[in-house]
Amino acid sequence: MTSTTAPVAPVADPGLSGRVGSGLRRVVPAAIAALLVLALWELIVRVFEIRPILLPAPAAILGTFLDDLPRLAEAVWTTGRAALLGFLVGGLAGFVAGALVAGWAWLREGMLPVGVALGAIPIVATAPIFNLWFGALSVWSNAAVVALVVFFPMLVNTITGLNAAETGHTELMRSLAANRRTVFVKLLLPTALPFVFGALRVGAALAVIAAVVADFFGGFRSSAGFFIKTLMATADYTGAWATVLALCLFGLALYGTVASLERWMVPTATES
């Protein structure tokens, strides 16, 4: 008596298609929502004949954006360079400080108030100070402002993430003679990565805001903040909004880069 088994159909690898589908599910709703908001904005401006001094129409902003694209690109690069430097320095400093104090309760309790105090310092107070320290025409003066803003959320999230591992898992690894470095690399760091990337996503937005505000207190004449201040003084409100649009696109690009790194390094944290 012979038995036959039906051939098993090959299972398609869902890796690439799954990632593409997941990406589309995230992008399409956001794109639709953005288009609806812009359409409503345009309609309100036209129906109620709102003056550009109060609120320019999206079509006018886009036209100015395209006309001034080379100048806006230079402005975003000038401000974005400080934002990127500060984002990297502040993120790294916050992570290192959090990793150093996470394992000791007394250090945690002492460091967190310091981090809160640093995070509570207003940008309008730190920007002139850093201009004096580093020079008003140094990219590091604005980058220091950004680093200070990014440092606090990274510090808090790193400490929280490194202490989120199950106590039983930690004790098990130590019972197997794992040293402190092995426990950190194999258990604590993977557990903390979602928290770290959460801080990086918040820091991506804060970095652009801090860099632009710092521009108002000195820096290069080609910076985005200086452009906004000059355009507002000359009543070119549509041009100011076009600069804001360019900064928003830069912020979205920075945020998207962080989100892509998160999906690559923490795939299970972003799967739906």
ZIZI-V123294 format. One record per residue. N is the residue number from 1. PSI is psi in radians with two decimals (NA if undefined). OMEGA is omega in whole degrees, 0 to 359 (NA if undefined). Layout:
# ZIZI-V123294
<<N:PSI:OMEGA> <N:PSI:OMEGA>>
This chain:
# ZIZI-V123294
<<1:2.16:183> <2:2.52:178> <3:2.45:180> <4:2.51:177> <5:2.42:180> <6:2.43:178> <7:2.44:180> <8:2.18:180> <9:2.43:178> <10:2.43:180> <11:2.17:181> <12:2.48:178> <13:2.02:184> <14:0.06:188> <15:-1.14:184> <16:-0.84:182> <17:-0.65:178> <18:-0.72:180> <19:-0.70:179> <20:-0.79:179> <21:-0.73:178> <22:-0.69:178> <23:-0.73:179> <24:-0.68:179> <25:-0.49:178> <26:-0.64:188> <27:-0.75:187> <28:-0.86:179> <29:-0.68:179> <30:-0.71:180> <31:-0.73:179> <32:-0.76:179> <33:-0.72:180> <34:-0.74:179> <35:-0.69:179> <36:-0.73:179> <37:-0.77:180> <38:-0.70:178> <39:-0.73:178> <40:-0.71:178> <41:-0.85:180> <42:-0.73:181> <43:-0.77:181> <44:-0.76:181> <45:-0.72:182> <46:-0.74:184> <47:-0.78:184> <48:0.05:176> <49:0.90:180> <50:2.32:182> <51:2.58:180> <52:-0.45:179> <53:-0.48:179> <54:-0.82:182> <55:1.82:178> <56:2.73:178> <57:2.57:178> <58:-0.63:179> <59:-0.71:179> <60:-0.69:178> <61:-0.76:180> <62:-0.70:178> <63:-0.77:177> <64:-0.68:178> <65:-0.79:181> <66:-0.64:180> <67:-0.64:184> <68:0.40:187> <69:-0.79:180> <70:-0.75:180> <71:-0.69:179> <72:-0.64:178> <73:-0.72:178> <74:-0.70:180> <75:-0.77:180> <76:-0.64:178> <77:-0.72:180> <78:-0.84:179> <79:-0.68:182> <80:-0.54:178> <81:-0.78:177> <82:-0.68:179> <83:-0.75:180> <84:-0.80:180> <85:-0.83:179> <86:-0.67:179> <87:-0.79:181> <88:-0.81:182> <89:-0.83:180> <90:-0.71:178> <91:-0.77:180> <92:-0.77:180> <93:-0.73:179> <94:-0.68:179> <95:-0.80:181> <96:-0.79:179> <97:-0.73:179> <98:-0.70:179> <99:-0.59:182> <100:-0.60:185> <101:-0.16:187> <102:-0.57:185> <103:-0.13:182> <104:2.07:185> <105:-0.71:183> <106:-0.58:176> <107:-0.68:178> <108:-0.86:183> <109:-0.48:178> <110:-0.55:185> <111:-0.61:183> <112:-0.77:176> <113:-0.60:177> <114:-0.75:178> <115:-0.70:178> <116:-0.74:180> <117:-0.74:179> <118:-0.69:180> <119:-0.39:182> <120:-0.16:180> <121:2.17:181> <122:2.58:181> <123:-0.61:182> <124:-0.33:177> <125:-0.64:184> <126:-0.58:184> <127:-0.85:178> <128:-0.60:180> <129:-0.80:180> <130:-0.51:174> <131:-0.65:177> <132:-0.67:183> <133:-0.84:188> <134:-0.26:184> <135:2.36:184> <136:-0.45:181> <137:0.37:176> <138:2.36:179> <139:-0.39:183> <140:-0.37:178> <141:-0.82:177> <142:-0.61:178> <143:-0.61:178> <144:-0.67:177> <145:-0.81:180> <146:-0.76:181> <147:-0.70:180> <148:-0.66:180> <149:-0.67:183> <150:-0.46:187> <151:-0.80:188> <152:-0.92:179> <153:-0.59:178> <154:-0.74:179> <155:-0.88:183> <156:-0.81:182> <157:-0.61:178> <158:-0.80:179> <159:-0.77:179> <160:-0.77:182> <161:-0.72:181> <162:-0.34:177> <163:0.17:182> <164:-0.17:180> <165:2.55:178> <166:2.36:180> <167:-0.66:179> <168:-0.67:178> <169:-0.72:179> <170:-0.78:180> <171:-0.62:178> <172:-0.78:180> <173:-0.67:179> <174:-0.57:177> <175:-0.38:177> <176:0.30:175> <177:0.45:175> <178:2.31:180> <179:3.07:184> <180:-0.69:181> <181:-0.74:180> <182:-0.73:178> <183:-0.71:181> <184:-0.83:186> <185:-0.72:187> <186:-0.43:185> <187:-0.99:188> <188:-0.80:183> <189:-0.82:177> <190:-0.62:178> <191:-0.60:184> <192:-0.30:186> <193:-0.76:177> <194:-0.64:178> <195:-0.71:180> <196:-0.78:180> <197:-0.49:173> <198:-0.73:177> <199:-0.65:179> <200:-0.65:179> <201:-0.71:175> <202:-0.75:181> <203:-0.51:179> <204:-0.71:178> <205:-0.75:181> <206:-0.57:182> <207:-0.75:180> <208:-0.76:180> <209:-0.83:183> <210:-0.69:181> <211:-0.70:180> <212:-0.75:179> <213:-0.70:179> <214:-0.54:178> <215:-0.51:183> <216:-0.27:184> <217:0.26:179> <218:3.13:180> <219:-2.81:186> <220:2.52:179> <221:-0.28:179> <222:0.11:183> <223:2.79:181> <224:-0.69:179> <225:-0.72:178> <226:-0.69:178> <227:-0.80:181> <228:-0.78:180> <229:-0.75:181> <230:-0.77:181> <231:-0.67:177> <232:-0.65:179> <233:-0.51:180> <234:0.22:177> <235:0.41:175> <236:1.30:186> <237:-0.57:177> <238:-0.70:177> <239:-0.66:177> <240:-0.73:178> <241:-0.59:176> <242:-0.66:176> <243:-0.69:176> <244:-0.70:178> <245:-0.77:179> <246:-0.70:178> <247:-0.66:177> <248:-0.73:178> <249:-0.69:177> <250:-0.76:178> <251:-0.71:177> <252:-0.68:178> <253:-0.74:178> <254:-0.77:179> <255:-0.75:180> <256:-0.63:177> <257:-0.77:178> <258:-0.74:180> <259:-0.65:178> <260:-0.72:176> <261:-0.66:179> <262:-0.76:179> <263:-0.53:180> <264:-0.73:185> <265:-0.47:180> <266:1.18:186> <267:-0.64:183> <268:-0.36:182> <269:-0.30:185> <270:0.04:178> <271:2.49:178> <272:NA:NA>>
